[in-house]
Amino acid sequence: MVTMKQKAVHSSPEILGGTPVFVGTRVPVQTLIDYLQAGDSIDDFLKDFPTVTREQVIEALEMAKAQLLSAQV
């Protein structure tokens, strides 16, 4: 289980050529974004990708939120 203090997402050149993935998986974060963009729920995503935890999804969304809120627009 990934806690909020652990990193939920990482990238490494050895895993999918450096594409950001959920830690401990080969599931790209882009896949979560695609699901949400299509109107699917987090539960739909988790059902289809059982190696990803809800905590990882929430942490990834929190990371994205922090990036967006700190950006100068």
Phi, psi and omega in degrees: 000135179265125176268168183298337180279345178268154178283129183269341186229143174210167175222145180212139179302335181280346181244113179048038175064025178095003177298133177299127180231164174288135182306135178081006181224177170245025182270115179294143175299328178304328180296318176299315180299318178299317178300311182296320178298326181281356179093006177282158181268166173301320179299321176299314180299312182296326178294320182279339181229073186294349177281348178263137179264159175301320181299321177295318179298313181298316179297319178298318179293323177295321177298315179296317179301313181299319179297315181294318182287338179268351182287141173273118183260000000 
